């Protein structure tokens, strides 16, 4: 079975240890929420897995692909897409151009067109704004476009960094539901980094809790929601 396997992953920012001996695994088709305070190492984890940050030691594999020995553009061809916080659309391009850019390396144009149709069906607001520049979109629409652009590369592993950041509660609920639905309908494996811990765990299959670069809890999402220590420290009750 295909899976994401992270073992003893350590990443340093100069003298600062951002990730410290991190190990966990996600099975194919699962949505895993990564939660923790600011500075816990969550974004560093995604940047390392997507080829944007070098690891100090340890290993990370998506199926047979070594994620630590490839450049970001190479990893996309191996089915890995990363939606970074606030940086995954090109403001000067239209919605259509952003989506097309996501499929730039795909040679089968018919399949690419089918993927675009699927994304527009998933996010109808994008279909209404195909010719608009990305910088004219609302925050929620821009996040939909960022996810849609990542899906245009036909990923198997989707890395999402704070998709709810700065969005209104109703829009957050729509984005979270779309992520859950896409995981199921596309058979995606999703690693979801979120400050909105409860919202993320509610749609997740499993969860990993980070503190100061270390994994302090790793369990099924309902178990983490029910854990008194996790609730007190991260869920606010």
ChimeraX commands (.cxc) that place a marker at each C-alpha (Angstrom):
marker #1 position 0.00,0.00,0.00 radius 0.5
marker #1 position 1.28,3.46,-0.89 radius 0.5
marker #1 position 2.06,5.66,2.08 radius 0.5
marker #1 position 4.00,8.61,3.41 radius 0.5
marker #1 position 6.73,7.40,5.76 radius 0.5
marker #1 position 8.75,9.86,7.85 radius 0.5
marker #1 position 11.50,8.50,10.06 radius 0.5
marker #1 position 13.78,10.36,12.50 radius 0.5
marker #1 position 13.50,13.55,10.46 radius 0.5
marker #1 position 15.61,16.39,11.83 radius 0.5
marker #1 position 15.82,19.88,10.28 radius 0.5
marker #1 position 17.90,22.81,11.49 radius 0.5
marker #1 position 17.53,26.54,10.81 radius 0.5
marker #1 position 21.09,27.57,11.59 radius 0.5
marker #1 position 21.47,27.03,15.32 radius 0.5
marker #1 position 17.73,26.41,15.78 radius 0.5
marker #1 position 16.41,22.85,15.59 radius 0.5
marker #1 position 13.08,23.23,13.81 radius 0.5
marker #1 position 12.26,19.49,13.60 radius 0.5
marker #1 position 13.70,17.05,16.10 radius 0.5
marker #1 position 13.66,13.30,15.32 radius 0.5
marker #1 position 10.15,13.35,13.83 radius 0.5
marker #1 position 8.61,9.98,12.87 radius 0.5
marker #1 position 5.10,9.09,11.71 radius 0.5
marker #1 position 3.30,7.45,8.78 radius 0.5
marker #1 position 0.15,8.16,6.79 radius 0.5
marker #1 position -1.61,5.40,4.88 radius 0.5
marker #1 position -2.80,5.91,1.33 radius 0.5
marker #1 position -6.08,7.80,1.07 radius 0.5
marker #1 position -5.90,9.18,4.61 radius 0.5
marker #1 position -6.22,12.80,5.70 radius 0.5
marker #1 position -3.79,13.62,8.51 radius 0.5
marker #1 position -4.03,16.90,10.45 radius 0.5
marker #1 position -0.83,18.36,11.87 radius 0.5
marker #1 position -1.54,20.73,14.75 radius 0.5
marker #1 position 0.53,22.68,17.25 radius 0.5
marker #1 position 1.43,26.18,18.35 radius 0.5
marker #1 position 3.18,28.73,16.14 radius 0.5
marker #1 position 6.84,27.82,15.83 radius 0.5
marker #1 position 6.21,24.12,16.44 radius 0.5
marker #1 position 7.75,23.13,13.10 radius 0.5
marker #1 position 4.61,22.44,11.08 radius 0.5
marker #1 position 5.42,24.62,8.07 radius 0.5
marker #1 position 9.04,23.46,8.12 radius 0.5
marker #1 position 7.75,19.89,7.84 radius 0.5
marker #1 position 5.81,20.67,4.65 radius 0.5
marker #1 position 8.65,22.68,3.11 radius 0.5
marker #1 position 11.05,19.81,3.76 radius 0.5
marker #1 position 8.72,17.20,2.27 radius 0.5
marker #1 position 8.14,19.31,-0.86 radius 0.5
marker #1 position 11.83,19.92,-1.60 radius 0.5
marker #1 position 11.95,23.56,-0.48 radius 0.5
marker #1 position 14.04,22.95,2.67 radius 0.5
marker #1 position 16.99,20.63,3.27 radius 0.5
marker #1 position 16.91,18.07,6.06 radius 0.5
marker #1 position 19.76,17.61,8.51 radius 0.5
marker #1 position 19.13,13.89,8.96 radius 0.5
marker #1 position 16.45,11.22,8.80 radius 0.5
marker #1 position 14.30,10.05,5.90 radius 0.5
marker #1 position 10.97,10.75,4.22 radius 0.5
marker #1 position 9.47,8.61,1.46 radius 0.5
marker #1 position 6.31,8.84,-0.60 radius 0.5
marker #1 position 5.94,5.30,-1.88 radius 0.5
marker #1 position 9.40,4.65,-3.37 radius 0.5
marker #1 position 10.23,8.32,-3.88 radius 0.5
marker #1 position 12.80,9.81,-1.52 radius 0.5
marker #1 position 11.36,13.25,-0.75 radius 0.5
marker #1 position 14.62,14.55,0.68 radius 0.5
marker #1 position 16.68,14.07,-2.49 radius 0.5
marker #1 position 14.55,15.82,-5.08 radius 0.5
marker #1 position 13.80,19.37,-6.18 radius 0.5
marker #1 position 10.28,20.72,-5.81 radius 0.5
marker #1 position 9.54,20.56,-9.56 radius 0.5
marker #1 position 10.73,16.95,-9.71 radius 0.5
marker #1 position 8.54,15.92,-6.77 radius 0.5
marker #1 position 5.46,17.31,-8.52 radius 0.5
marker #1 position 6.08,14.78,-11.28 radius 0.5
marker #1 position 6.10,12.07,-8.61 radius 0.5
marker #1 position 2.62,13.08,-7.47 radius 0.5
marker #1 position 3.47,15.52,-4.67 radius 0.5
marker #1 position 1.79,18.96,-4.59 radius 0.5
marker #1 position 2.31,21.65,-1.96 radius 0.5
marker #1 position -0.11,24.52,-1.30 radius 0.5
marker #1 position 1.94,26.96,0.74 radius 0.5
marker #1 position 0.45,29.59,3.02 radius 0.5
marker #1 position -0.66,32.56,0.93 radius 0.5
marker #1 position 1.85,31.98,-1.89 radius 0.5
marker #1 position 0.29,29.44,-4.24 radius 0.5
marker #1 position -1.35,31.67,-6.85 radius 0.5
marker #1 position 0.15,34.22,-9.22 radius 0.5
marker #1 position -1.72,37.47,-8.66 radius 0.5
marker #1 position -1.17,38.92,-12.14 radius 0.5
marker #1 position -2.57,35.87,-13.94 radius 0.5
marker #1 position -6.24,35.02,-14.45 radius 0.5
marker #1 position -7.98,32.13,-12.71 radius 0.5
marker #1 position -7.79,30.12,-15.95 radius 0.5
marker #1 position -4.09,30.90,-16.42 radius 0.5
marker #1 position -3.29,29.87,-12.86 radius 0.5
marker #1 position -5.11,26.57,-13.33 radius 0.5
marker #1 position -3.40,25.91,-16.65 radius 0.5
marker #1 position -0.03,26.63,-15.08 radius 0.5
marker #1 position -0.68,23.86,-12.58 radius 0.5
marker #1 position -0.90,21.36,-15.46 radius 0.5
marker #1 position 2.12,22.68,-17.34 radius 0.5
marker #1 position 4.08,19.42,-17.22 radius 0.5
marker #1 position 1.13,17.16,-18.11 radius 0.5
marker #1 position 1.24,16.01,-21.74 radius 0.5
marker #1 position -2.30,14.66,-22.06 radius 0.5
marker #1 position -4.28,17.84,-22.71 radius 0.5
marker #1 position -7.60,15.97,-22.75 radius 0.5
marker #1 position -7.00,14.69,-19.22 radius 0.5
marker #1 position -5.90,18.16,-18.11 radius 0.5
marker #1 position -9.14,19.63,-19.45 radius 0.5
marker #1 position -11.11,16.96,-17.60 radius 0.5
marker #1 position -9.28,17.80,-14.39 radius 0.5
marker #1 position -10.08,21.50,-14.87 radius 0.5
marker #1 position -13.75,20.66,-15.35 radius 0.5
marker #1 position -13.70,18.61,-12.15 radius 0.5
marker #1 position -12.10,21.50,-10.21 radius 0.5
marker #1 position -14.68,23.97,-11.49 radius 0.5
marker #1 position -17.44,21.58,-10.47 radius 0.5
marker #1 position -15.84,21.34,-7.03 radius 0.5
marker #1 position -15.36,25.12,-6.74 radius 0.5
marker #1 position -18.14,26.71,-8.87 radius 0.5
marker #1 position -16.97,30.21,-7.88 radius 0.5
marker #1 position -13.81,29.65,-9.90 radius 0.5
marker #1 position -15.87,28.78,-12.97 radius 0.5
marker #1 position -17.65,32.13,-12.64 radius 0.5
marker #1 position -14.34,33.99,-12.50 radius 0.5
marker #1 position -12.13,32.19,-15.04 radius 0.5
marker #1 position -11.08,35.42,-16.80 radius 0.5
marker #1 position -10.56,37.47,-13.65 radius 0.5
marker #1 position -7.08,38.16,-12.31 radius 0.5
marker #1 position -6.25,36.27,-9.14 radius 0.5
marker #1 position -5.62,39.51,-7.23 radius 0.5
marker #1 position -9.30,40.49,-7.68 radius 0.5
marker #1 position -10.53,37.38,-5.85 radius 0.5
marker #1 position -11.67,37.23,-2.24 radius 0.5
marker #1 position -9.49,35.41,0.27 radius 0.5
marker #1 position -11.67,32.32,0.11 radius 0.5
marker #1 position -11.73,32.29,-3.69 radius 0.5
marker #1 position -7.95,32.65,-3.77 radius 0.5
marker #1 position -7.60,29.66,-1.47 radius 0.5
marker #1 position -9.92,27.64,-3.70 radius 0.5
marker #1 position -7.74,28.63,-6.66 radius 0.5
marker #1 position -4.57,27.60,-4.82 radius 0.5
marker #1 position -6.00,24.17,-4.10 radius 0.5
marker #1 position -7.39,23.88,-7.62 radius 0.5
marker #1 position -4.06,24.80,-9.15 radius 0.5
marker #1 position -2.34,22.10,-7.07 radius 0.5
marker #1 position -4.93,19.54,-8.16 radius 0.5
marker #1 position -4.25,20.34,-11.83 radius 0.5
marker #1 position -0.96,18.43,-11.53 radius 0.5
marker #1 position -3.00,15.34,-10.62 radius 0.5
marker #1 position -1.29,14.72,-7.27 radius 0.5
marker #1 position -1.48,11.65,-5.08 radius 0.5
marker #1 position -0.01,13.40,-2.03 radius 0.5
marker #1 position -1.31,16.89,-1.21 radius 0.5
marker #1 position 0.48,19.08,1.35 radius 0.5
marker #1 position -1.72,21.94,2.63 radius 0.5
marker #1 position -0.35,24.74,4.79 radius 0.5
marker #1 position -2.93,26.74,6.78 radius 0.5
marker #1 position -5.73,26.83,4.17 radius 0.5
marker #1 position -8.11,28.46,6.68 radius 0.5
marker #1 position -5.80,31.36,7.59 radius 0.5
marker #1 position -7.59,34.73,7.58 radius 0.5
marker #1 position -10.88,33.38,6.23 radius 0.5
marker #1 position -14.38,33.91,7.62 radius 0.5
marker #1 position -15.85,30.94,9.55 radius 0.5
marker #1 position -18.40,30.11,6.82 radius 0.5
marker #1 position -15.69,30.06,4.16 radius 0.5
marker #1 position -13.45,27.96,6.40 radius 0.5
marker #1 position -16.23,25.40,6.72 radius 0.5
marker #1 position -16.60,25.29,2.93 radius 0.5
marker #1 position -12.85,24.87,2.38 radius 0.5
marker #1 position -12.58,22.13,5.01 radius 0.5
marker #1 position -15.54,20.24,3.54 radius 0.5
marker #1 position -14.01,20.50,0.07 radius 0.5
marker #1 position -10.71,19.10,1.37 radius 0.5
marker #1 position -12.51,16.18,2.98 radius 0.5
marker #1 position -14.55,15.50,-0.16 radius 0.5
marker #1 position -11.49,15.72,-2.43 radius 0.5
marker #1 position -9.59,13.28,-0.24 radius 0.5
marker #1 position -12.35,10.75,-0.76 radius 0.5
marker #1 position -13.28,11.41,-4.39 radius 0.5
marker #1 position -9.71,11.62,-5.72 radius 0.5
marker #1 position -8.18,9.03,-3.41 radius 0.5
marker #1 position -5.72,11.65,-2.19 radius 0.5
marker #1 position -3.38,11.32,0.74 radius 0.5
marker #1 position -3.44,14.70,2.51 radius 0.5
marker #1 position -1.14,16.25,5.09 radius 0.5
marker #1 position -3.02,19.26,6.47 radius 0.5
marker #1 position -1.16,21.78,8.65 radius 0.5
marker #1 position -3.60,23.95,10.59 radius 0.5
marker #1 position -3.82,26.45,13.44 radius 0.5
marker #1 position -7.57,25.72,13.47 radius 0.5
marker #1 position -6.92,22.49,15.36 radius 0.5
marker #1 position -10.49,21.46,16.06 radius 0.5
marker #1 position -11.68,22.17,12.52 radius 0.5
marker #1 position -8.80,20.16,11.09 radius 0.5
marker #1 position -9.22,17.19,13.42 radius 0.5
marker #1 position -12.96,17.03,12.72 radius 0.5
marker #1 position -12.34,16.29,9.02 radius 0.5
marker #1 position -9.17,14.22,9.52 radius 0.5
marker #1 position -8.67,10.48,9.82 radius 0.5
marker #1 position -5.55,10.83,11.94 radius 0.5
marker #1 position -3.67,13.62,13.66 radius 0.5
marker #1 position -0.15,14.49,14.71 radius 0.5
marker #1 position 0.56,17.03,17.46 radius 0.5
marker #1 position 3.81,19.01,17.33 radius 0.5
marker #1 position 5.49,20.90,20.16 radius 0.5
marker #1 position 8.86,22.63,19.72 radius 0.5
marker #1 position 9.74,20.50,16.73 radius 0.5
marker #1 position 8.84,17.17,18.33 radius 0.5
marker #1 position 5.87,14.84,17.86 radius 0.5
marker #1 position 4.10,14.71,21.22 radius 0.5
marker #1 position 0.97,12.81,20.11 radius 0.5
marker #1 position 0.00,10.71,17.08 radius 0.5
marker #1 position -3.38,8.97,16.97 radius 0.5
marker #1 position -6.73,8.69,15.24 radius 0.5
marker #1 position -8.40,12.11,15.10 radius 0.5
marker #1 position -11.38,11.22,17.35 radius 0.5
marker #1 position -8.96,9.94,20.00 radius 0.5
marker #1 position -7.01,13.20,19.94 radius 0.5
marker #1 position -10.21,15.24,20.22 radius 0.5
marker #1 position -11.17,13.18,23.28 radius 0.5
marker #1 position -7.71,13.39,24.89 radius 0.5
marker #1 position -7.89,15.79,27.90 radius 0.5
marker #1 position -4.28,16.94,27.48 radius 0.5
marker #1 position -4.73,17.71,23.77 radius 0.5
marker #1 position -8.04,19.43,24.44 radius 0.5
marker #1 position -6.56,21.64,27.17 radius 0.5
marker #1 position -3.40,22.56,25.26 radius 0.5
marker #1 position -4.64,22.88,21.67 radius 0.5
marker #1 position -8.43,22.78,21.44 radius 0.5
marker #1 position -9.24,25.39,24.06 radius 0.5
marker #1 position -11.48,23.46,26.42 radius 0.5
marker link #1:1,2 radius 0.2
marker link #1:2,3 radius 0.2
marker link #1:3,4 radius 0.2
marker link #1:4,5 radius 0.2
marker link #1:5,6 radius 0.2
marker link #1:6,7 radius 0.2
marker link #1:7,8 radius 0.2
marker link #1:8,9 radius 0.2
marker link #1:9,10 radius 0.2
marker link #1:10,11 radius 0.2
marker link #1:11,12 radius 0.2
marker link #1:12,13 radius 0.2
marker link #1:13,14 radius 0.2
marker link #1:14,15 radius 0.2
marker link #1:15,16 radius 0.2
marker link #1:16,17 radius 0.2
marker link #1:17,18 radius 0.2
marker link #1:18,19 radius 0.2
marker link #1:19,20 radius 0.2
marker link #1:20,21 radius 0.2
marker link #1:21,22 radius 0.2
marker link #1:22,23 radius 0.2
marker link #1:23,24 radius 0.2
marker link #1:24,25 radius 0.2
marker link #1:25,26 radius 0.2
marker link #1:26,27 radius 0.2
marker link #1:27,28 radius 0.2
marker link #1:28,29 radius 0.2
marker link #1:29,30 radius 0.2
marker link #1:30,31 radius 0.2
marker link #1:31,32 radius 0.2
marker link #1:32,33 radius 0.2
marker link #1:33,34 radius 0.2
marker link #1:34,35 radius 0.2
marker link #1:35,36 radius 0.2
marker link #1:36,37 radius 0.2
marker link #1:37,38 radius 0.2
marker link #1:38,39 radius 0.2
marker link #1:39,40 radius 0.2
marker link #1:40,41 radius 0.2
marker link #1:41,42 radius 0.2
marker link #1:42,43 radius 0.2
marker link #1:43,44 radius 0.2
marker link #1:44,45 radius 0.2
marker link #1:45,46 radius 0.2
marker link #1:46,47 radius 0.2
marker link #1:47,48 radius 0.2
marker link #1:48,49 radius 0.2
marker link #1:49,50 radius 0.2
marker link #1:50,51 radius 0.2
marker link #1:51,52 radius 0.2
marker link #1:52,53 radius 0.2
marker link #1:53,54 radius 0.2
marker link #1:54,55 radius 0.2
marker link #1:55,56 radius 0.2
marker link #1:56,57 radius 0.2
marker link #1:57,58 radius 0.2
marker link #1:58,59 radius 0.2
marker link #1:59,60 radius 0.2
marker link #1:60,61 radius 0.2
marker link #1:61,62 radius 0.2
marker link #1:62,63 radius 0.2
marker link #1:63,64 radius 0.2
marker link #1:64,65 radius 0.2
marker link #1:65,66 radius 0.2
marker link #1:66,67 radius 0.2
marker link #1:67,68 radius 0.2
marker link #1:68,69 radius 0.2
marker link #1:69,70 radius 0.2
marker link #1:70,71 radius 0.2
marker link #1:71,72 radius 0.2
marker link #1:72,73 radius 0.2
marker link #1:73,74 radius 0.2
marker link #1:74,75 radius 0.2
marker link #1:75,76 radius 0.2
marker link #1:76,77 radius 0.2
marker link #1:77,78 radius 0.2
marker link #1:78,79 radius 0.2
marker link #1:79,80 radius 0.2
marker link #1:80,81 radius 0.2
marker link #1:81,82 radius 0.2
marker link #1:82,83 radius 0.2
marker link #1:83,84 radius 0.2
marker link #1:84,85 radius 0.2
marker link #1:85,86 radius 0.2
marker link #1:86,87 radius 0.2
marker link #1:87,88 radius 0.2
marker link #1:88,89 radius 0.2
marker link #1:89,90 radius 0.2
marker link #1:90,91 radius 0.2
marker link #1:91,92 radius 0.2
marker link #1:92,93 radius 0.2
marker link #1:93,94 radius 0.2
marker link #1:94,95 radius 0.2
marker link #1:95,96 radius 0.2
marker link #1:96,97 radius 0.2
marker link #1:97,98 radius 0.2
marker link #1:98,99 radius 0.2
marker link #1:99,100 radius 0.2
marker link #1:100,101 radius 0.2
marker link #1:101,102 radius 0.2
marker link #1:102,103 radius 0.2
marker link #1:103,104 radius 0.2
marker link #1:104,105 radius 0.2
marker link #1:105,106 radius 0.2
marker link #1:106,107 radius 0.2
marker link #1:107,108 radius 0.2
marker link #1:108,109 radius 0.2
marker link #1:109,110 radius 0.2
marker link #1:110,111 radius 0.2
marker link #1:111,112 radius 0.2
marker link #1:112,113 radius 0.2
marker link #1:113,114 radius 0.2
marker link #1:114,115 radius 0.2
marker link #1:115,116 radius 0.2
marker link #1:116,117 radius 0.2
marker link #1:117,118 radius 0.2
marker link #1:118,119 radius 0.2
marker link #1:119,120 radius 0.2
marker link #1:120,121 radius 0.2
marker link #1:121,122 radius 0.2
marker link #1:122,123 radius 0.2
marker link #1:123,124 radius 0.2
marker link #1:124,125 radius 0.2
marker link #1:125,126 radius 0.2
marker link #1:126,127 radius 0.2
marker link #1:127,128 radius 0.2
marker link #1:128,129 radius 0.2
marker link #1:129,130 radius 0.2
marker link #1:130,131 radius 0.2
marker link #1:131,132 radius 0.2
marker link #1:132,133 radius 0.2
marker link #1:133,134 radius 0.2
marker link #1:134,135 radius 0.2
marker link #1:135,136 radius 0.2
marker link #1:136,137 radius 0.2
marker link #1:137,138 radius 0.2
marker link #1:138,139 radius 0.2
marker link #1:139,140 radius 0.2
marker link #1:140,141 radius 0.2
marker link #1:141,142 radius 0.2
marker link #1:142,143 radius 0.2
marker link #1:143,144 radius 0.2
marker link #1:144,145 radius 0.2
marker link #1:145,146 radius 0.2
marker link #1:146,147 radius 0.2
marker link #1:147,148 radius 0.2
marker link #1:148,149 radius 0.2
marker link #1:149,150 radius 0.2
marker link #1:150,151 radius 0.2
marker link #1:151,152 radius 0.2
marker link #1:152,153 radius 0.2
marker link #1:153,154 radius 0.2
marker link #1:154,155 radius 0.2
marker link #1:155,156 radius 0.2
marker link #1:156,157 radius 0.2
marker link #1:157,158 radius 0.2
marker link #1:158,159 radius 0.2
marker link #1:159,160 radius 0.2
marker link #1:160,161 radius 0.2
marker link #1:161,162 radius 0.2
marker link #1:162,163 radius 0.2
marker link #1:163,164 radius 0.2
marker link #1:164,165 radius 0.2
marker link #1:165,166 radius 0.2
marker link #1:166,167 radius 0.2
marker link #1:167,168 radius 0.2
marker link #1:168,169 radius 0.2
marker link #1:169,170 radius 0.2
marker link #1:170,171 radius 0.2
marker link #1:171,172 radius 0.2
marker link #1:172,173 radius 0.2
marker link #1:173,174 radius 0.2
marker link #1:174,175 radius 0.2
marker link #1:175,176 radius 0.2
marker link #1:176,177 radius 0.2
marker link #1:177,178 radius 0.2
marker link #1:178,179 radius 0.2
marker link #1:179,180 radius 0.2
marker link #1:180,181 radius 0.2
marker link #1:181,182 radius 0.2
marker link #1:182,183 radius 0.2
marker link #1:183,184 radius 0.2
marker link #1:184,185 radius 0.2
marker link #1:185,186 radius 0.2
marker link #1:186,187 radius 0.2
marker link #1:187,188 radius 0.2
marker link #1:188,189 radius 0.2
marker link #1:189,190 radius 0.2
marker link #1:190,191 radius 0.2
marker link #1:191,192 radius 0.2
marker link #1:192,193 radius 0.2
marker link #1:193,194 radius 0.2
marker link #1:194,195 radius 0.2
marker link #1:195,196 radius 0.2
marker link #1:196,197 radius 0.2
marker link #1:197,198 radius 0.2
marker link #1:198,199 radius 0.2
marker link #1:199,200 radius 0.2
marker link #1:200,201 radius 0.2
marker link #1:201,202 radius 0.2
marker link #1:202,203 radius 0.2
marker link #1:203,204 radius 0.2
marker link #1:204,205 radius 0.2
marker link #1:205,206 radius 0.2
marker link #1:206,207 radius 0.2
marker link #1:207,208 radius 0.2
marker link #1:208,209 radius 0.2
marker link #1:209,210 radius 0.2
marker link #1:210,211 radius 0.2
marker link #1:211,212 radius 0.2
marker link #1:212,213 radius 0.2
marker link #1:213,214 radius 0.2
marker link #1:214,215 radius 0.2
marker link #1:215,216 radius 0.2
marker link #1:216,217 radius 0.2
marker link #1:217,218 radius 0.2
marker link #1:218,219 radius 0.2
marker link #1:219,220 radius 0.2
marker link #1:220,221 radius 0.2
marker link #1:221,222 radius 0.2
marker link #1:222,223 radius 0.2
marker link #1:223,224 radius 0.2
marker link #1:224,225 radius 0.2
marker link #1:225,226 radius 0.2
marker link #1:226,227 radius 0.2
marker link #1:227,228 radius 0.2
marker link #1:228,229 radius 0.2
marker link #1:229,230 radius 0.2
marker link #1:230,231 radius 0.2
marker link #1:231,232 radius 0.2
marker link #1:232,233 radius 0.2
marker link #1:233,234 radius 0.2
marker link #1:234,235 radius 0.2
marker link #1:235,236 radius 0.2
marker link #1:236,237 radius 0.2
view
